Amino acid sequence: MSTTSIDSLLHEERRFAPDPDFTARAVAGPELYARAADDRLGFWADQARELHWHTPFTQTLDWSNPPFARWFHDGELNVAYNCLDRHVEAGNGDRVAIHWEGEPGDTRTITYSELTAEVKRAANMLAGLGVGQGDRVAIYLPMIPEAVISMLAVARLGAIHSVIFGGFSAESIRARVEDADAKLVITADGGWRKGKVFPLKHAVDAALAAAETDVTSVVVVRRGENDVDWQHGRDVWWHEAMSESSEEHEAQGFDAENPLFILYTSGTTGRPKGILHTSGGYLTQAAFTHRSVFDLKPETDIYWCTADVGWVTGHSYMVYGPLANGATQVMYEGTPDTPHPGRWWEIIQKYGVTIFYTAPTAIRSFMKAGREIPLAYDLSSLRVLGSVGEPINPEAWVWYREIIGGGKTPIVDTWWQTETGAIMISALPGVTTTKPGSAQVPIPGISIDVLDEDGTHVGMEAGGLLVVTEPWPSMLRGIWGDPERFQETYWSKFGTKYFAGDGAHLDADGDVWLLGRVDDVMNVSGHRLSTMEIESALVSHPIVAEAAVVGASDDTTGQAVVAFVILRSKKAKSVSATEASQQLRAHVAEQIGAIARPREIFVVAELPKTRSGKIMRRLLRDVAEGREIGDTTTLTDSTVITVITDTMR
Ligand code: 6R9
C-alpha cells in the first residue's frame, strides 16, 4: 500500500496528553498492559473472575479446534444474575439503573431492584409461554425499557435472543425469524420517532404471515397506543401477562458457552449473517472494556450510549457492559432533533451525563447544524467521550472534544465489530496520549496485526489488512446455522488469524489508523487510496459539512475518485456548485497529492446511509458509474437516492 496515500491522515500532528488529575483517578493504568503482556490468559481469567460464577471455571481457553473457541467453558454463570441480582445483593438495589426518556417527554426511572423484579417477572412470563434453554426469541421493539427487560429475561432462562432493529421491514423480520427458527416474538404496538407514532406490530404480523415458522406467541408491549390487529390464541399483551407472573425467579447457572444472542449483520452477499455470541467470554470482555475504556465509576457516573438496542453497540454498551458493571445510564427513545435540534444536549444537561458514547455520523451532522446548538446547554458534566462505528475524521474528533467536551475531555475512538462482540482497539483515558483520527492501540489482552495480502507483517509506517492474531473472549462463535460461511468469511485468508475486513495503517509509533472496509479502498493508477482519507481532506475544507467518496471504474486509471459533498449552509452561501467543486478538487490535490484529486465532485443535499448510520458507498458507486440503483432495503430513507440523482442532473 502506498504510504503517500495516507499522508493527509498522518499529517495529523495534534496530540492530547492525559490530564494528570484524570490519570490520578483513572480506572485503568499502564499495569493492565504489563499484566496482559506477561500472561494474556491469566489476565482474561482475572477479568472473568470479576463476574459471579455459579460454578467457577478451571480452564480459560480451549483453542484445540480453531476457529471454534471455548472460553471458561467448564464454568457456569447466569448473565442476567450478573447484571441484576448481584448488585441488589451487594446493597446497591436503590441505585438507578436506567433513566429512560421517551421522545414525547415522558420519563421512567428504574432502580436495580426494580429492574431485577421486572426481569424475574418477564422470565416467568416467557417460561410460561414455553421458552426454555436454547430457544430463540425475536425482539422487535423501540428504545423502551422493555427491550432491556426482554433481553435479560431471555438470557436469564438460558435462551437466545435475536434483536431486530425497529426500523427494519417485515421482510427482514421474516428472514431473521425463519433463519433462527424463533419460537416467540416480543414487539410493541408502536414507538415514537420524529414526533409521531410509528407502528411496529403490523410488520411482525406481515412477517409471520409470510414465514415458515413455529412462532407460537407474540407478546405485545403497549407503547404507541395505536390500533393493532389481534390474533387470538397467539397474541398476548405484555402488561397482562406480566401482571399474572410471579416476581420470584431463581437464576440458574448455564455453561459459559451457552449461546446468549444472535445478531444479524450484512456481509458481502445479500443474505444477512446471524453472528452468534455466547455467555461467559462475551460478558467478561463487554464488562472489562466498558469499565476501563470509559473510566467507569459506577457510584457517581451517568453514562449514555446513544446506540439503538438493535445494533451490537446497544447490546454490549447499553445492556450487558453497563449493567454488569452496575452503572447508571440514560436511555432515550427518539431522534436527536425532536422536538428541537438541541434535544441530546438538553438530555445531557438534565441528567448530568458524565460519559457519552456516539457515532461520527452523528457528530458530523451536529457540526453541520452549527456549534451554537450544543453551546446553548451546560455540558460541563461530561468527562469522557467515545466514538464508534466508522473512522472519525480528525476534524470531527477535534470538534467533538472542543465543542461537546469543552476542550478537556479525553476521546476514545473505539474500533470493534458485531463479530468481535466488544471493543478491541481504543485509547484508555488517563493512560493514552490521543491522536485525532487514530483508534490507536489494542486494549490489554488483545493481539492484532496489520498484514499485506500474502500474510506478511507490513512494518511501521505502512498499510495493509487488519487481523486479530489470538482468540479473544467475546469473539463470535460462529454464523448461526452456517459453519462453512464462518470459516470462509473470517478464517480462510490468514488461517487462525481473524480477518476483520478493514484496512489499517501503522504509524511510526505502531498506532493503528483505520482506513475503512477493504472494499472501500480504491486503486487509482496503481496507487491505493482510502475513501476515508479523501473524505477527511474534503471535510477539512471550511465549506464542507460531510463527504462520501467512492472509487468509480475508469478506463484509464482503473478506478477514479468520485466525491459527493454536502456544503455547510452558512460558509458556502456565496459559492456556486461549480466553484465549490473546483475549489475542492484543488484542495484535495493540495492535501494529499494530485493522484487523489477527485475526477468529479457532486454537491448534494443528503447522503444515503444505512439505518446504523454508515454511508452506503455501494449505492454511490452505482450513481457514480451511471448504473441502476441496487437494493435499498437497509437505507434509512430511499428518497435520498432520488435527491442525489436529481441534484446531479
Ligand atoms: C461496533 C460496530 C463494524 C465495522 C468495522 C469498521 C467500522 C467500527 C470503528 C470503525 C474505524 C472505528 N468501524 N468502529 N472504523 N474506527 N472506531 O460498528 O460494529 O456495525 O459490525 O461495524 O465498522 O469498518 O469493520 P458493526
Boltz pocket constraint, residues with backbone or C-beta under 6 A from the ligand:
constraints:
  - pocket:
      binder: B
      contacts: [[A, 265], [A, 312], [A, 313], [A, 387], [A, 388], [A, 389], [A, 390], [A, 391], [A, 392], [A, 413], [A, 414], [A, 415], [A, 416], [A, 417], [A, 418], [A, 419], [A, 425], [A, 439], [A, 500], [A, 501], [A, 502], [A, 514], [A, 516], [A, 517], [A, 612]]
      max_distance: 6.0
